[in-house]
């Protein structure tokens, strides 16, 4: 493995304040629980990244903070405004600016699900992958040496999970 990319859609957000700007929507109780579960799952499988790239939306920041809360060491984290509702091409462009070999990107649909679908050489045998619900997380490995070289169909899906699968 030369490169690893973990794509996580933010956890479930709250709609308690319908007039609240989208960028400022926080997580709801279910989302907070799910984010912590995804973080624990990543750590238990040895998928803790060396760098996190996270959208600047409140719900993605909260997802990131809750995912990493139990980790022994929190990786360097960059909050990137260009990841807010980014298209797959924008996400890849952001990624190309970094040298870390193991990156977690936390973003939004539809961009993150479209990016995951396009990168997968073979999609995981999980029907939820095509829907990419909140908290969905895919771990990709790439044989390429730089982020500029990854692309359509070049990612080997190592793992995929949705929060509902982690509930007791």
Backbone torsions as a table, in degrees:
resi	resn	phi	psi	omega
1	UNK	NA	128.8	177.7
2	UNK	-101.6	-44.0	-179.7
3	UNK	-129.4	146.9	173.3
4	UNK	-130.5	131.0	176.2
5	UNK	-124.2	127.7	176.4
6	UNK	-111.2	122.1	179.7
7	UNK	-108.9	120.5	179.3
8	UNK	-123.7	128.2	170.5
9	UNK	-82.4	139.5	-179.5
10	UNK	-51.5	156.0	178.7
11	UNK	-73.8	175.0	-174.5
12	UNK	-60.0	127.2	-178.3
13	UNK	-98.9	164.4	-177.8
14	UNK	-90.7	142.3	174.2
15	UNK	-117.7	23.6	-178.5
16	UNK	-62.3	-29.5	179.1
17	UNK	-117.3	86.7	-174.0
18	UNK	-60.5	-22.3	-179.9
19	UNK	-89.3	-1.9	179.9
20	UNK	-68.7	137.2	177.2
21	UNK	-57.7	141.9	-176.9
22	UNK	-53.8	-42.9	-177.8
23	UNK	-59.9	-26.3	-174.4
24	UNK	-100.2	3.8	-179.7
25	UNK	-66.8	128.3	178.0
26	UNK	-86.9	178.4	173.5
27	UNK	-77.7	154.3	171.1
28	UNK	-93.2	-179.1	-176.3
29	UNK	-60.6	-42.2	179.0
30	UNK	-62.8	-40.3	179.3
31	UNK	-64.5	-40.5	178.7
32	UNK	-62.9	-42.7	178.7
33	UNK	-64.7	-42.3	-179.2
34	UNK	-64.7	-42.6	-179.5
35	UNK	-60.8	-43.6	177.9
36	UNK	-62.8	-39.9	-179.8
37	UNK	-65.9	-41.3	178.4
38	UNK	-63.9	-42.4	177.5
39	UNK	-60.3	-44.0	178.6
40	UNK	-64.1	-39.6	178.0
41	UNK	-62.1	-46.6	179.0
42	UNK	-58.2	-46.9	-178.3
43	UNK	-65.3	-42.1	-177.6
44	UNK	-63.9	-24.8	-179.0
45	UNK	-99.4	3.1	178.4
46	UNK	77.0	27.2	-177.3
47	UNK	-101.2	16.4	-179.7
48	UNK	-63.2	124.8	-176.1
49	UNK	-81.1	169.5	173.7
50	UNK	-92.6	-16.4	-179.6
51	UNK	-145.9	141.1	173.8
52	UNK	-117.8	130.3	172.8
53	UNK	-112.1	121.5	-170.6
54	UNK	-132.7	136.2	172.9
55	UNK	-57.4	156.8	-179.1
56	UNK	-86.2	1.4	178.3
57	UNK	-66.9	147.8	-179.2
58	UNK	-55.0	-44.1	-175.9
59	UNK	-67.6	-30.8	177.6
60	UNK	-76.4	-38.6	178.0
61	UNK	-63.1	-45.0	177.6
62	UNK	-62.2	-42.2	177.7
63	UNK	-57.4	-47.6	179.7
64	UNK	-60.0	-48.9	-177.7
65	UNK	-62.1	-40.7	-179.7
66	UNK	-73.9	-33.9	177.3
67	UNK	-63.5	-39.7	-173.0
68	UNK	-93.8	-5.2	-174.1
69	UNK	-57.0	-34.1	-177.4
70	UNK	-97.4	-2.9	-178.6
71	UNK	-71.2	146.4	179.9
72	UNK	-63.4	-38.3	178.3
73	UNK	-136.3	129.3	178.5
74	UNK	-86.6	126.3	-179.9
75	UNK	-66.4	164.5	171.2
76	UNK	-54.6	136.6	-178.3
77	UNK	-128.7	126.3	174.7
78	UNK	-112.3	126.6	175.6
79	UNK	-94.8	117.0	-168.4
80	UNK	-117.4	113.6	-176.7
81	UNK	-62.7	-28.2	-179.8
82	UNK	-67.6	-13.6	179.1
83	UNK	-85.1	-9.3	179.0
84	UNK	-69.3	113.7	-177.6
85	UNK	51.3	39.4	-178.2
86	UNK	-75.5	147.9	170.6
87	UNK	-77.6	159.6	179.9
88	UNK	-52.5	-40.5	-179.5
89	UNK	-62.6	-38.8	178.1
90	UNK	-65.9	-40.6	179.5
91	UNK	-61.2	-44.3	178.6
92	UNK	-65.5	-37.9	178.3
93	UNK	-62.6	-42.0	176.6
94	UNK	-62.1	-47.0	-177.7
95	UNK	-59.3	-37.4	-178.9
96	UNK	-61.7	-18.9	-180.0
97	UNK	-82.0	3.6	-176.0
98	UNK	-121.2	152.7	-179.4
99	UNK	-105.0	-12.6	179.8
100	UNK	-55.6	144.4	-177.2
101	UNK	-95.2	-12.1	-177.5
102	UNK	-134.7	103.8	-169.6
103	UNK	-125.1	137.0	170.4
104	UNK	-105.5	127.4	176.5
105	UNK	-116.0	127.0	179.5
106	UNK	-113.5	120.1	-175.4
107	UNK	-146.4	-152.7	-169.7
108	UNK	-126.9	157.3	169.3
109	UNK	-86.6	151.4	9.1
110	UNK	-87.1	-10.4	-174.2
111	UNK	-57.3	-45.7	-174.7
112	UNK	-68.5	-36.4	178.5
113	UNK	-70.9	-36.5	177.8
114	UNK	-67.7	-38.1	177.8
115	UNK	-64.9	-46.2	179.7
116	UNK	-59.0	-46.2	-179.0
117	UNK	-62.9	-38.8	-177.6
118	UNK	-73.5	-33.3	-177.8
119	UNK	-76.2	-28.7	-173.7
120	UNK	-67.2	120.1	173.5
121	UNK	-62.9	-45.1	175.3
122	UNK	-137.9	123.5	-179.8
123	UNK	-64.9	153.1	178.3
124	UNK	-67.6	155.3	-179.3
125	UNK	-79.7	58.1	-178.6
126	UNK	-137.6	118.7	-176.4
127	UNK	-62.0	-19.5	-179.6
128	UNK	-74.8	-16.8	180.0
129	UNK	-59.8	-40.1	-178.0
130	UNK	-71.5	-22.0	178.7
131	UNK	-91.0	-33.8	-178.5
132	UNK	48.5	66.5	-178.2
133	UNK	-66.5	171.7	178.9
134	UNK	-55.1	138.0	-179.3
135	UNK	82.6	-8.7	179.4
136	UNK	-55.1	139.5	-176.9
137	UNK	-139.0	127.5	176.4
138	UNK	-119.2	136.9	175.7
139	UNK	-108.6	119.7	180.0
140	UNK	-112.1	143.0	168.6
141	UNK	-115.7	141.7	-179.3
142	UNK	-127.0	140.8	176.9
143	UNK	-81.3	-10.6	-176.5
144	UNK	-70.8	160.9	-178.1
145	UNK	-94.8	-18.4	179.8
146	UNK	-140.7	156.0	-179.7
147	UNK	-63.4	-26.9	179.3
148	UNK	-66.8	-19.1	-177.2
149	UNK	-92.9	-11.6	-179.3
150	UNK	-78.2	161.4	-179.9
151	UNK	178.5	-163.3	-174.4
152	UNK	-53.7	123.7	175.2
153	UNK	72.0	10.7	-177.1
154	UNK	-96.2	-5.9	-176.9
155	UNK	-95.3	128.6	173.2
156	UNK	-88.8	119.1	179.2
157	UNK	-74.0	115.4	179.3
158	UNK	-87.2	-35.7	-177.4
159	UNK	-161.4	156.7	176.9
160	UNK	-151.9	139.3	178.3
161	UNK	-151.6	152.6	169.3
162	UNK	-121.3	150.7	-175.3
163	UNK	-53.4	-37.4	-177.6
164	UNK	-57.8	-31.3	179.3
165	UNK	-72.5	-14.2	-178.0
166	UNK	-98.3	-3.5	179.9
167	UNK	-71.3	142.5	179.7
168	UNK	-68.3	NA	NA
